[in-house]
């Protein structure tokens, strides 16, 4: 990604700049030319070699104004005073002072420009009294002072314009960077959402298939009817997961701008009975108790509540013992509380086994050790609705407890 410095450089290179040596050469030539112009007024001409040198010297010093604008301006005013004492007010010196004033205003603050400009005009007005003109209000002297004032204003305007362009360029760069950061954040959020949806629609059915395959393999010879039932469950779960993956692929390939088309059909608490039946068909005995009216829970809260129960039962089925789990759903006016527990064996576990068991509430085995990504996604979902979730062992059982606030006026 292009950096901010590179973008600013690109903006600055849009308009090519004239080299400084070219500008200095032109200004120096003008100062030299002014020293040799045969003005009709005696006070504007160099009458001897000394005044000619004083008039021409600023042409050589002028390039130093970029580095030391204030000392150069002060030096030119001194030259102006020396020429005035010799009876000459050289227009070339006035041009040099004006250029130095422009550079000073272009490089310093407005306060410094105002002070330096007033001081320069006051000094030139007083020094003009020493010349043959003898009157500081002479129109020609007023023109000199106006030239200095105009140079100060022009330099301040150039500095203000440069700062304004730099500010809007920097603002544009920051806006572009913010836009890129926002786009990256949205991509990351979308990837996480897709990962959660994929886990939700696939993980449960894959767990059912895996566990049913184990039951079928163990019962194939001793209990063929049980094996046949498990194979039927596998077939049904495989059909469901293929359909859900197909729906997910259709959603990802859709070009629709309608947000409703950018997500899969989402279940709620009204689908708990069907969810429990699915687990019971795969061999998990689920005891469900609902207190309150679940129909008041809707929208994102209902979806998260459903996913909490689904993830907890999936882990109980995969990692729990005794093949049973308890689900409690409590609904009041402001909160829906969910508690899912299942028996587990937590004795004689080393530190690594205990960490693995914490994922699902049972004793980890080579076939059932999980990654914990399901609970990570679950915590992200709970946080998205400003809820809280706690997981861990309570006695000989593993417990998942979530509290989700019910948004008033939320519609499914």
Buried (B, 14 or more C-beta within 10 A) or exposed (E): EEEEEEBBEEBEEEEEEEEEEEBBBEBBEBBBEBBEEEEEEEBBBBEEEEBBEBBBBBBEBBBBBBEBBBEBBBBBBEBBBBBBEBBBBBBBBBBBBBBBBBBBBBBBEEEBBEEBBEEBBEBBBEBBEBBBBEEBEBEBBEEBBEBBBEBBBBBBEBBEEEEEEEEEBBEEBEEEBEEEEEEEEEEEEEEEBBBBBBBBBBBBBBBBBBBBBBBBEEBBEEBEEBBEBBBEBBEBBBEBBEEBBEBBEEBEEEEEEEEEEEEBEBBBBBBBEEBBEBBEBBBBEBEBEBEBEBEBBBBBBBBBBBBBBBBBBBBBBBBBBEBBBBBBBBBEEEBBBBBBBBBBBBEEBEEEBEEBBBBBBBBBEEEBBBEBEBBBBBBBBBEEBEBEBEBEBEEEBBBBBBBBEBBEEBEE
